[in-house]
C-alpha cells in the first residue's frame, strides 16, 4: 500500500487496532483513526499500518 492510497473514511488495521481514517497528516505521515469498537481516536505512523485488506479488532489474534 502506498501513502497516497490512504483516504478519509477508509478502514485500516494496525498493531494498535482497527479503525476508520479520520485525518491524514502528510507532513509527518501520521494516520489518525477512530476505533471501530468504541469510537476513541488514536494515531499511527504510516509504516505501522497492516497491509491486509481485512481490518480486525485487537482481540482477533487468530482465526
PQR file of N, CA, C, O and H, with PARSE charges and radii, in Angstrom:
ATOM      1  N   UNK A   1       0.846  -1.167   0.000 -0.4000 1.5000
ATOM      2  CA  UNK A   1       0.000   0.000   0.000 -0.0000 2.0000
ATOM      3  C   UNK A   1       0.896   1.236   0.000  0.5500 1.7000
ATOM      4  O   UNK A   1       1.911   1.275   0.697 -0.5500 1.4000
ATOM      5  N   UNK A   2       0.526   2.217  -0.764 -0.4000 1.5000
ATOM      6  CA  UNK A   2       1.260   3.474  -0.834 -0.0000 2.0000
ATOM      7  C   UNK A   2       0.566   4.514   0.046  0.5500 1.7000
ATOM      8  O   UNK A   2      -0.634   4.418   0.303 -0.5500 1.4000
ATOM      9  H   UNK A   2      -0.298   2.185  -1.330  0.4000 1.0000
ATOM     10  N   UNK A   3       1.327   5.505   0.504 -0.4000 1.5000
ATOM     11  CA  UNK A   3       0.763   6.558   1.348 -0.0000 2.0000
ATOM     12  C   UNK A   3      -0.395   7.268   0.640  0.5500 1.7000
ATOM     13  O   UNK A   3      -1.387   7.628   1.273 -0.5500 1.4000
ATOM     14  H   UNK A   3       2.302   5.583   0.295  0.4000 1.0000
ATOM     15  N   UNK A   4      -0.262   7.467  -0.669 -0.4000 1.5000
ATOM     16  CA  UNK A   4      -1.302   8.159  -1.430 -0.0000 2.0000
ATOM     17  C   UNK A   4      -2.587   7.348  -1.555  0.5500 1.7000
ATOM     18  O   UNK A   4      -3.622   7.899  -1.931 -0.5500 1.4000
ATOM     19  H   UNK A   4       0.544   7.174  -1.183  0.4000 1.0000
ATOM     20  N   UNK A   5      -2.545   6.046  -1.249 -0.4000 1.5000
ATOM     21  CA  UNK A   5      -3.739   5.200  -1.310 -0.0000 2.0000
ATOM     22  C   UNK A   5      -4.662   5.416  -0.117  0.5500 1.7000
ATOM     23  O   UNK A   5      -5.838   5.057  -0.174 -0.5500 1.4000
ATOM     24  H   UNK A   5      -1.705   5.598  -0.944  0.4000 1.0000
ATOM     25  N   UNK A   6      -4.144   5.999   0.964 -0.4000 1.5000
ATOM     26  CA  UNK A   6      -4.928   6.216   2.178 -0.0000 2.0000
ATOM     27  C   UNK A   6      -5.885   7.383   1.952  0.5500 1.7000
ATOM     28  O   UNK A   6      -5.506   8.407   1.384 -0.5500 1.4000
ATOM     29  H   UNK A   6      -3.188   6.291   1.011  0.4000 1.0000
ATOM     30  N   UNK A   7      -7.135   7.220   2.404 -0.4000 1.5000
ATOM     31  CA  UNK A   7      -8.101   8.306   2.291 -0.0000 2.0000
ATOM     32  C   UNK A   7      -9.038   8.298   3.498  0.5500 1.7000
ATOM     33  O   UNK A   7      -9.208   7.272   4.157 -0.5500 1.4000
ATOM     34  H   UNK A   7      -7.443   6.388   2.865  0.4000 1.0000
ATOM     35  N   UNK A   8      -9.631   9.432   3.774 -0.4000 1.5000
ATOM     36  CA  UNK A   8     -10.547   9.572   4.904 -0.0000 2.0000
ATOM     37  C   UNK A   8     -11.753   8.671   4.674  0.5500 1.7000
ATOM     38  O   UNK A   8     -12.303   8.624   3.573 -0.5500 1.4000
ATOM     39  H   UNK A   8      -9.493  10.265   3.239  0.4000 1.0000
ATOM     40  N   UNK A   9     -12.160   7.954   5.725 -0.4000 1.5000
ATOM     41  CA  UNK A   9     -13.269   7.022   5.644 -0.0000 2.0000
ATOM     42  C   UNK A   9     -12.847   5.593   5.392  0.5500 1.7000
ATOM     43  O   UNK A   9     -13.659   4.673   5.498 -0.5500 1.4000
ATOM     44  H   UNK A   9     -11.713   7.993   6.619  0.4000 1.0000
ATOM     45  N   UNK A  10     -11.584   5.399   5.059 -0.4000 1.5000
ATOM     46  CA  UNK A  10     -11.046   4.068   4.775 -0.0000 2.0000
ATOM     47  C   UNK A  10     -10.887   3.288   6.076  0.5500 1.7000
ATOM     48  O   UNK A  10     -10.502   3.861   7.096 -0.5500 1.4000
ATOM     49  H   UNK A  10     -10.925   6.146   4.972  0.4000 1.0000
ATOM     50  N   UNK A  11     -11.175   2.001   6.052 -0.4000 1.5000
ATOM     51  CA  UNK A  11     -10.952   1.126   7.200 -0.0000 2.0000
ATOM     52  C   UNK A  11      -9.536   0.575   7.092  0.5500 1.7000
ATOM     53  O   UNK A  11      -9.134   0.058   6.050 -0.5500 1.4000
ATOM     54  H   UNK A  11     -11.487   1.535   5.223  0.4000 1.0000
ATOM     55  N   UNK A  12      -8.785   0.695   8.189 -0.4000 1.5000
ATOM     56  CA  UNK A  12      -7.402   0.217   8.217 -0.0000 2.0000
ATOM     57  C   UNK A  12      -7.149  -0.565   9.492  0.5500 1.7000
ATOM     58  O   UNK A  12      -7.836  -0.374  10.496 -0.5500 1.4000
ATOM     59  H   UNK A  12      -9.111   1.115   9.035  0.4000 1.0000
ATOM     60  N   UNK A  13      -6.183  -1.424   9.446 -0.4000 1.5000
ATOM     61  CA  UNK A  13      -5.742  -2.163  10.608 -0.0000 2.0000
ATOM     62  C   UNK A  13      -4.320  -1.785  10.963  0.5500 1.7000
ATOM     63  O   UNK A  13      -3.518  -1.431  10.098 -0.5500 1.4000
ATOM     64  H   UNK A  13      -5.625  -1.579   8.631  0.4000 1.0000
ATOM     65  N   UNK A  14      -4.019  -1.867  12.254 -0.4000 1.5000
ATOM     66  CA  UNK A  14      -2.662  -1.598  12.728 -0.0000 2.0000
ATOM     67  C   UNK A  14      -2.445  -2.428  13.981  0.5500 1.7000
ATOM     68  O   UNK A  14      -3.351  -3.118  14.448 -0.5500 1.4000
ATOM     69  H   UNK A  14      -4.671  -2.155  12.956  0.4000 1.0000
ATOM     70  N   UNK A  15      -1.230  -2.354  14.524 -0.4000 1.5000
ATOM     71  CA  UNK A  15      -0.948  -3.079  15.763 -0.0000 2.0000
ATOM     72  C   UNK A  15      -1.722  -2.494  16.939  0.5500 1.7000
ATOM     73  O   UNK A  15      -1.941  -3.175  17.941 -0.5500 1.4000
ATOM     74  H   UNK A  15      -0.493  -1.794  14.145  0.4000 1.0000
ATOM     75  N   UNK A  16      -2.140  -1.227  16.818 -0.4000 1.5000
ATOM     76  CA  UNK A  16      -2.936  -0.584  17.875 -0.0000 2.0000
ATOM     77  C   UNK A  16      -4.414  -0.929  17.768  0.5500 1.7000
ATOM     78  O   UNK A  16      -5.176  -0.673  18.700 -0.5500 1.4000
ATOM     79  H   UNK A  16      -1.962  -0.674  16.003  0.4000 1.0000
ATOM     80  N   UNK A  17      -4.829  -1.504  16.651 -0.4000 1.5000
ATOM     81  CA  UNK A  17      -6.228  -1.861  16.456 -0.0000 2.0000
ATOM     82  C   UNK A  17      -6.725  -1.427  15.090  0.5500 1.7000
ATOM     83  O   UNK A  17      -5.985  -0.845  14.298 -0.5500 1.4000
ATOM     84  H   UNK A  17      -4.210  -1.713  15.894  0.4000 1.0000
ATOM     85  N   UNK A  18      -7.978  -1.717  14.832 -0.4000 1.5000
ATOM     86  CA  UNK A  18      -8.601  -1.348  13.572 -0.0000 2.0000
ATOM     87  C   UNK A  18      -9.375  -0.057  13.744  0.5500 1.7000
ATOM     88  O   UNK A  18      -9.826   0.268  14.842 -0.5500 1.4000
ATOM     89  H   UNK A  18      -8.579  -2.190  15.476  0.4000 1.0000
ATOM     90  N   UNK A  19      -9.525   0.669  12.664 -0.4000 1.5000
ATOM     91  CA  UNK A  19     -10.271   1.907  12.755 -0.0000 2.0000
ATOM     92  C   UNK A  19     -10.581   2.495  11.405  0.5500 1.7000
ATOM     93  O   UNK A  19     -10.177   1.980  10.362 -0.5500 1.4000
ATOM     94  H   UNK A  19      -9.158   0.405  11.772  0.4000 1.0000
ATOM     95  N   UNK A  20     -11.318   3.597  11.454 -0.4000 1.5000
ATOM     96  CA  UNK A  20     -11.677   4.346  10.265 -0.0000 2.0000
ATOM     97  C   UNK A  20     -10.816   5.597  10.219  0.5500 1.7000
ATOM     98  O   UNK A  20     -10.726   6.320  11.212 -0.5500 1.4000
ATOM     99  H   UNK A  20     -11.646   4.015  12.301  0.4000 1.0000
ATOM    100  N   UNK A  21     -10.189   5.862   9.098 -0.4000 1.5000
ATOM    101  CA  UNK A  21      -9.313   7.024   8.946 -0.0000 2.0000
ATOM    102  C   UNK A  21     -10.147   8.298   9.063  0.5500 1.7000
ATOM    103  O   UNK A  21     -11.130   8.477   8.344 -0.5500 1.4000
ATOM    104  H   UNK A  21     -10.262   5.276   8.291  0.4000 1.0000
ATOM    105  N   UNK A  22      -9.738   9.187   9.987 -0.4000 1.5000
ATOM    106  CA  UNK A  22     -10.435  10.455  10.177 -0.0000 2.0000
ATOM    107  C   UNK A  22      -9.593  11.646   9.751  0.5500 1.7000
ATOM    108  O   UNK A  22     -10.140  12.704   9.440 -0.5500 1.4000
ATOM    109  H   UNK A  22      -8.940   9.042  10.571  0.4000 1.0000
ATOM    110  N   UNK A  23      -8.268  11.495   9.731 -0.4000 1.5000
ATOM    111  CA  UNK A  23      -7.380  12.596   9.366 -0.0000 2.0000
ATOM    112  C   UNK A  23      -6.058  12.019   8.903  0.5500 1.7000
ATOM    113  O   UNK A  23      -5.608  10.996   9.419 -0.5500 1.4000
ATOM    114  H   UNK A  23      -7.823  10.636   9.984  0.4000 1.0000
ATOM    115  N   UNK A  24      -5.432  12.671   7.931 -0.4000 1.5000
ATOM    116  CA  UNK A  24      -4.143  12.247   7.407 -0.0000 2.0000
ATOM    117  C   UNK A  24      -3.210  13.440   7.457  0.5500 1.7000
ATOM    118  O   UNK A  24      -3.519  14.499   6.911 -0.5500 1.4000
ATOM    119  H   UNK A  24      -5.798  13.502   7.513  0.4000 1.0000
ATOM    120  N   UNK A  25      -2.064  13.273   8.110 -0.4000 1.5000
ATOM    121  CA  UNK A  25      -1.063  14.341   8.177 -0.0000 2.0000
ATOM    122  C   UNK A  25       0.071  13.968   7.231  0.5500 1.7000
ATOM    123  O   UNK A  25       0.915  13.132   7.553 -0.5500 1.4000
ATOM    124  H   UNK A  25      -1.813  12.412   8.553  0.4000 1.0000
ATOM    125  N   UNK A  26       0.079  14.593   6.071 -0.4000 1.5000
ATOM    126  CA  UNK A  26       1.071  14.274   5.051 -0.0000 2.0000
ATOM    127  C   UNK A  26       2.482  14.665   5.429  0.5500 1.7000
ATOM    128  O   UNK A  26       3.435  14.028   4.982 -0.5500 1.4000
ATOM    129  H   UNK A  26      -0.606  15.272   5.809  0.4000 1.0000
ATOM    130  N   UNK A  27       2.641  15.706   6.251 -0.4000 1.5000
ATOM    131  CA  UNK A  27       3.988  16.155   6.598 -0.0000 2.0000
ATOM    132  C   UNK A  27       4.692  15.196   7.551  0.5500 1.7000
ATOM    133  O   UNK A  27       5.909  15.029   7.469 -0.5500 1.4000
ATOM    134  H   UNK A  27       1.866  16.223   6.615  0.4000 1.0000
ATOM    135  N   UNK A  28       3.942  14.562   8.455 -0.4000 1.5000
ATOM    136  CA  UNK A  28       4.541  13.622   9.401 -0.0000 2.0000
ATOM    137  C   UNK A  28       4.227  12.163   9.058  0.5500 1.7000
ATOM    138  O   UNK A  28       4.739  11.245   9.700 -0.5500 1.4000
ATOM    139  H   UNK A  28       2.953  14.698   8.522  0.4000 1.0000
ATOM    140  N   UNK A  29       3.387  11.956   8.045 -0.4000 1.5000
ATOM    141  CA  UNK A  29       2.937  10.613   7.635 -0.0000 2.0000
ATOM    142  C   UNK A  29       2.250   9.874   8.772  0.5500 1.7000
ATOM    143  O   UNK A  29       2.409   8.663   8.922 -0.5500 1.4000
ATOM    144  H   UNK A  29       2.971  12.701   7.524  0.4000 1.0000
ATOM    145  N   UNK A  30       1.476  10.620   9.584 -0.4000 1.5000
ATOM    146  CA  UNK A  30       0.674  10.035  10.652 -0.0000 2.0000
ATOM    147  C   UNK A  30      -0.753   9.880  10.164  0.5500 1.7000
ATOM    148  O   UNK A  30      -1.278  10.740   9.458 -0.5500 1.4000
ATOM    149  H   UNK A  30       1.347  11.605   9.462  0.4000 1.0000
ATOM    150  N   UNK A  31      -1.372   8.780  10.544 -0.4000 1.5000
ATOM    151  CA  UNK A  31      -2.756   8.498  10.194 -0.0000 2.0000
ATOM    152  C   UNK A  31      -3.555   8.515  11.496  0.5500 1.7000
ATOM    153  O   UNK A  31      -3.219   7.803  12.442 -0.5500 1.4000
ATOM    154  H   UNK A  31      -0.946   8.081  11.118  0.4000 1.0000
ATOM    155  N   UNK A  32      -4.598   9.317  11.543 -0.4000 1.5000
ATOM    156  CA  UNK A  32      -5.468   9.411  12.721 -0.0000 2.0000
ATOM    157  C   UNK A  32      -6.728   8.621  12.434  0.5500 1.7000
ATOM    158  O   UNK A  32      -7.353   8.781  11.385 -0.5500 1.4000
ATOM    159  H   UNK A  32      -4.871   9.895  10.774  0.4000 1.0000
ATOM    160  N   UNK A  33      -7.098   7.757  13.388 -0.4000 1.5000
ATOM    161  CA  UNK A  33      -8.235   6.865  13.175 -0.0000 2.0000
ATOM    162  C   UNK A  33      -9.166   6.870  14.379  0.5500 1.7000
ATOM    163  O   UNK A  33      -8.763   7.200  15.494 -0.5500 1.4000
ATOM    164  H   UNK A  33      -6.591   7.628  14.240  0.4000 1.0000
ATOM    165  N   UNK A  34     -10.420   6.497  14.134 -0.4000 1.5000
ATOM    166  CA  UNK A  34     -11.410   6.275  15.184 -0.0000 2.0000
ATOM    167  C   UNK A  34     -11.559   4.770  15.332  0.5500 1.7000
ATOM    168  O   UNK A  34     -11.794   4.069  14.348 -0.5500 1.4000
ATOM    169  H   UNK A  34     -10.747   6.228  13.228  0.4000 1.0000
ATOM    170  N   UNK A  35     -11.424   4.267  16.556 -0.4000 1.5000
ATOM    171  CA  UNK A  35     -11.524   2.835  16.841 -0.0000 2.0000
ATOM    172  C   UNK A  35     -12.889   2.309  16.419  0.5500 1.7000
ATOM    173  O   UNK A  35     -13.904   2.963  16.659 -0.5500 1.4000
ATOM    174  H   UNK A  35     -11.233   4.836  17.355  0.4000 1.0000
ATOM    175  N   UNK A  36     -12.927   1.140  15.794 -0.4000 1.5000
ATOM    176  CA  UNK A  36     -14.191   0.578  15.322 -0.0000 2.0000
ATOM    177  C   UNK A  36     -15.088   0.110  16.462  0.5500 1.7000
ATOM    178  O   UNK A  36     -16.303   0.018  16.285 -0.5500 1.4000
ATOM    179  H   UNK A  36     -12.103   0.609  15.598  0.4000 1.0000
ATOM    180  N   UNK A  37     -14.515  -0.190  17.631 -0.4000 1.5000
ATOM    181  CA  UNK A  37     -15.317  -0.690  18.750 -0.0000 2.0000
ATOM    182  C   UNK A  37     -15.922   0.415  19.600  0.5500 1.7000
ATOM    183  O   UNK A  37     -17.113   0.380  19.908 -0.5500 1.4000
ATOM    184  H   UNK A  37     -13.528  -0.115  17.774  0.4000 1.0000
ATOM    185  N   UNK A  38     -15.107   1.401  19.985 -0.4000 1.5000
ATOM    186  CA  UNK A  38     -15.583   2.382  20.955 -0.0000 2.0000
ATOM    187  C   UNK A  38     -15.466   3.827  20.476  0.5500 1.7000
ATOM    188  O   UNK A  38     -15.702   4.755  21.250 -0.5500 1.4000
ATOM    189  H   UNK A  38     -14.140   1.430  19.734  0.4000 1.0000
ATOM    190  N   UNK A  39     -15.104   4.027  19.206 -0.4000 1.5000
ATOM    191  CA  UNK A  39     -15.016   5.348  18.584 -0.0000 2.0000
ATOM    192  C   UNK A  39     -13.988   6.271  19.236  0.5500 1.7000
ATOM    193  O   UNK A  39     -14.043   7.485  19.036 -0.5500 1.4000
ATOM    194  H   UNK A  39     -14.912   3.273  18.577  0.4000 1.0000
ATOM    195  N   UNK A  40     -13.045   5.720  20.017 -0.4000 1.5000
ATOM    196  CA  UNK A  40     -11.957   6.530  20.568 -0.0000 2.0000
ATOM    197  C   UNK A  40     -10.911   6.741  19.482  0.5500 1.7000
ATOM    198  O   UNK A  40     -10.678   5.865  18.648 -0.5500 1.4000
ATOM    199  H   UNK A  40     -13.000   4.735  20.180  0.4000 1.0000
ATOM    200  N   UNK A  41     -10.293   7.898  19.502 -0.4000 1.5000
ATOM    201  CA  UNK A  41      -9.308   8.244  18.480 -0.0000 2.0000
ATOM    202  C   UNK A  41      -7.912   7.789  18.878  0.5500 1.7000
ATOM    203  O   UNK A  41      -7.549   7.802  20.054 -0.5500 1.4000
ATOM    204  H   UNK A  41     -10.483   8.609  20.179  0.4000 1.0000
ATOM    205  N   UNK A  42      -7.138   7.386  17.878 -0.4000 1.5000
ATOM    206  CA  UNK A  42      -5.734   7.056  18.080 -0.0000 2.0000
ATOM    207  C   UNK A  42      -5.003   7.348  16.777  0.5500 1.7000
ATOM    208  O   UNK A  42      -5.626   7.499  15.726 -0.5500 1.4000
ATOM    209  H   UNK A  42      -7.433   7.375  16.923  0.4000 1.0000
ATOM    210  N   UNK A  43      -3.689   7.426  16.854 -0.4000 1.5000
ATOM    211  CA  UNK A  43      -2.913   7.701  15.656 -0.0000 2.0000
ATOM    212  C   UNK A  43      -1.785   6.697  15.520  0.5500 1.7000
ATOM    213  O   UNK A  43      -1.282   6.156  16.505 -0.5500 1.4000
ATOM    214  H   UNK A  43      -3.183   7.304  17.708  0.4000 1.0000
ATOM    215  N   UNK A  44      -1.403   6.464  14.286 -0.4000 1.5000
ATOM    216  CA  UNK A  44      -0.314   5.549  13.975 -0.0000 2.0000
ATOM    217  C   UNK A  44       0.534   6.152  12.863  0.5500 1.7000
ATOM    218  O   UNK A  44       0.065   6.988  12.090 -0.5500 1.4000
ATOM    219  H   UNK A  44      -1.811   6.903  13.486  0.4000 1.0000
ATOM    220  N   UNK A  45       1.768   5.722  12.794 -0.4000 1.5000
ATOM    221  CA  UNK A  45       2.636   6.097  11.695 -0.0000 2.0000
ATOM    222  C   UNK A  45       2.240   5.248  10.487  0.5500 1.7000
ATOM    223  O   UNK A  45       1.771   4.121  10.651 -0.5500 1.4000
ATOM    224  H   UNK A  45       2.149   5.043  13.422  0.4000 1.0000
ATOM    225  N   UNK A  46       2.420   5.768   9.299 -0.4000 1.5000
ATOM    226  CA  UNK A  46       2.033   5.047   8.087 -0.0000 2.0000
ATOM    227  C   UNK A  46       2.647   3.648   8.043  0.5500 1.7000
ATOM    228  O   UNK A  46       1.987   2.698   7.624 -0.5500 1.4000
ATOM    229  H   UNK A  46       2.801   6.683   9.166  0.4000 1.0000
ATOM    230  N   UNK A  47       3.890   3.514   8.467 -0.4000 1.5000
ATOM    231  CA  UNK A  47       4.569   2.220   8.438 -0.0000 2.0000
ATOM    232  C   UNK A  47       3.953   1.208   9.405  0.5500 1.7000
ATOM    233  O   UNK A  47       4.202   0.010   9.273 -0.5500 1.4000
ATOM    234  H   UNK A  47       4.426   4.287   8.807  0.4000 1.0000
ATOM    235  N   UNK A  48       3.153   1.664  10.375 -0.4000 1.5000
ATOM    236  CA  UNK A  48       2.521   0.761  11.339 -0.0000 2.0000
ATOM    237  C   UNK A  48       1.238   0.134  10.807  0.5500 1.7000
ATOM    238  O   UNK A  48       0.707  -0.794  11.417 -0.5500 1.4000
ATOM    239  H   UNK A  48       2.950   2.638  10.482  0.4000 1.0000
ATOM    240  N   UNK A  49       0.729   0.628   9.674 -0.4000 1.5000
ATOM    241  CA  UNK A  49      -0.486   0.062   9.111 -0.0000 2.0000
ATOM    242  C   UNK A  49      -0.216  -1.342   8.606  0.5500 1.7000
ATOM    243  O   UNK A  49       0.858  -1.628   8.077 -0.5500 1.4000
ATOM    244  H   UNK A  49       1.160   1.382   9.178  0.4000 1.0000
ATOM    245  N   UNK A  50      -1.187  -2.207   8.772 -0.4000 1.5000
ATOM    246  CA  UNK A  50      -1.080  -3.579   8.304 -0.0000 2.0000
ATOM    247  C   UNK A  50      -1.607  -3.626   6.882  0.5500 1.7000
ATOM    248  O   UNK A  50      -2.749  -3.247   6.621 -0.5500 1.4000
ATOM    249  H   UNK A  50      -2.059  -1.975   9.202  0.4000 1.0000
ATOM    250  N   UNK A  51      -0.782  -4.088   5.972 -0.4000 1.5000
ATOM    251  CA  UNK A  51      -1.155  -4.157   4.562 -0.0000 2.0000
ATOM    252  C   UNK A  51      -1.967  -5.423   4.331  0.5500 1.7000
ATOM    253  O   UNK A  51      -1.480  -6.393   3.750 -0.5500 1.4000
ATOM    254  H   UNK A  51       0.146  -4.397   6.184  0.4000 1.0000
ATOM    255  N   UNK A  52      -3.216  -5.397   4.794 -0.4000 1.5000
ATOM    256  CA  UNK A  52      -4.113  -6.534   4.724 -0.0000 2.0000
ATOM    257  C   UNK A  52      -5.503  -5.987   4.391  0.5500 1.7000
ATOM    258  O   UNK A  52      -5.956  -5.051   5.050 -0.5500 1.4000
ATOM    259  H   UNK A  52      -3.612  -4.609   5.266  0.4000 1.0000
ATOM    260  N   UNK A  53      -6.181  -6.534   3.405 -0.4000 1.5000
ATOM    261  CA  UNK A  53      -7.487  -5.993   3.047 -0.0000 2.0000
ATOM    262  C   UNK A  53      -8.553  -6.184   4.122  0.5500 1.7000
ATOM    263  O   UNK A  53      -9.611  -5.559   4.050 -0.5500 1.4000
ATOM    264  H   UNK A  53      -5.812  -7.294   2.870  0.4000 1.0000
ATOM    265  N   UNK A  54      -8.301  -7.031   5.112 -0.4000 1.5000
ATOM    266  CA  UNK A  54      -9.262  -7.246   6.184 -0.0000 2.0000
ATOM    267  C   UNK A  54      -8.836  -6.448   7.394  0.5500 1.7000
ATOM    268  O   UNK A  54      -7.671  -6.491   7.791 -0.5500 1.4000
ATOM    269  H   UNK A  54      -7.442  -7.539   5.171  0.4000 1.0000
ATOM    270  N   UNK A  55      -9.774  -5.714   7.989 -0.4000 1.5000
ATOM    271  CA  UNK A  55      -9.492  -4.966   9.212 -0.0000 2.0000
ATOM    272  C   UNK A  55     -10.065  -5.738  10.386  0.5500 1.7000
ATOM    273  O   UNK A  55     -11.248  -6.079  10.393 -0.5500 1.4000
ATOM    274  H   UNK A  55     -10.719  -5.680   7.666  0.4000 1.0000
ATOM    275  N   UNK A  56      -9.230  -6.014  11.377 -0.4000 1.5000
ATOM    276  CA  UNK A  56      -9.651  -6.802  12.532 -0.0000 2.0000
ATOM    277  C   UNK A  56      -9.533  -6.000  13.815  0.5500 1.7000
ATOM    278  O   UNK A  56      -8.835  -4.988  13.873 -0.5500 1.4000
ATOM    279  H   UNK A  56      -8.269  -5.737  11.371  0.4000 1.0000
ATOM    280  N   UNK A  57     -10.217  -6.464  14.826 -0.4000 1.5000
ATOM    281  CA  UNK A  57     -10.120  -5.867  16.149 -0.0000 2.0000
ATOM    282  C   UNK A  57      -8.875  -6.386  16.843  0.5500 1.7000
ATOM    283  O   UNK A  57      -8.283  -7.375  16.411 -0.5500 1.4000
ATOM    284  H   UNK A  57     -10.784  -7.287  14.779  0.4000 1.0000
ATOM    285  N   UNK A  58      -8.476  -5.720  17.917 -0.4000 1.5000
ATOM    286  CA  UNK A  58      -7.294  -6.173  18.675 -0.0000 2.0000
ATOM    287  C   UNK A  58      -7.464  -7.595  19.188  0.5500 1.7000
ATOM    288  O   UNK A  58      -6.490  -8.342  19.284 -0.5500 1.4000
ATOM    289  H   UNK A  58      -8.956  -4.917  18.268  0.4000 1.0000
ATOM    290  N   UNK A  59      -8.694  -7.973  19.517 -0.4000 1.5000
ATOM    291  CA  UNK A  59      -8.954  -9.296  20.094 -0.0000 2.0000
ATOM    292  C   UNK A  59      -8.802 -10.410  19.045  0.5500 1.7000
ATOM    293  O   UNK A  59      -8.642 -11.577  19.404 -0.5500 1.4000
ATOM    294  H   UNK A  59      -9.485  -7.367  19.438  0.4000 1.0000
ATOM    295  N   UNK A  60      -8.851 -10.059  17.767 -0.4000 1.5000
ATOM    296  CA  UNK A  60      -8.770 -11.056  16.708 -0.0000 2.0000
ATOM    297  C   UNK A  60      -7.319 -11.391  16.402  0.5500 1.7000
ATOM    298  O   UNK A  60      -6.749 -10.887  15.435 -0.5500 1.4000
ATOM    299  H   UNK A  60      -8.981  -9.112  17.475  0.4000 1.0000
ATOM    300  N   UNK A  61      -6.728 -12.239  17.226 -0.4000 1.5000
ATOM    301  CA  UNK A  61      -5.331 -12.583  17.017 -0.0000 2.0000
ATOM    302  C   UNK A  61      -5.179 -13.892  16.257  0.5500 1.7000
ATOM    303  O   UNK A  61      -4.084 -14.202  15.788 -0.5500 1.4000
ATOM    304  H   UNK A  61      -7.191 -12.648  18.012  0.4000 1.0000
ATOM    305  N   UNK A  62      -6.240 -14.657  16.125 -0.4000 1.5000
ATOM    306  CA  UNK A  62      -6.192 -15.904  15.376 -0.0000 2.0000
ATOM    307  C   UNK A  62      -7.586 -16.207  14.840  0.5500 1.7000
ATOM    308  O   UNK A  62      -8.567 -15.607  15.279 -0.5500 1.4000
ATOM    309  H   UNK A  62      -7.130 -14.405  16.505  0.4000 1.0000
ATOM    310  N   UNK A  63      -7.672 -17.125  13.903 -0.4000 1.5000
ATOM    311  CA  UNK A  63      -8.955 -17.499  13.297 -0.0000 2.0000
ATOM    312  C   UNK A  63      -9.399 -18.829  13.812  0.5500 1.7000
ATOM    313  O   UNK A  63     -10.459 -19.319  13.421 -0.5500 1.4000
ATOM    314  H   UNK A  63      -6.875 -17.612  13.546  0.4000 1.0000
TER
END
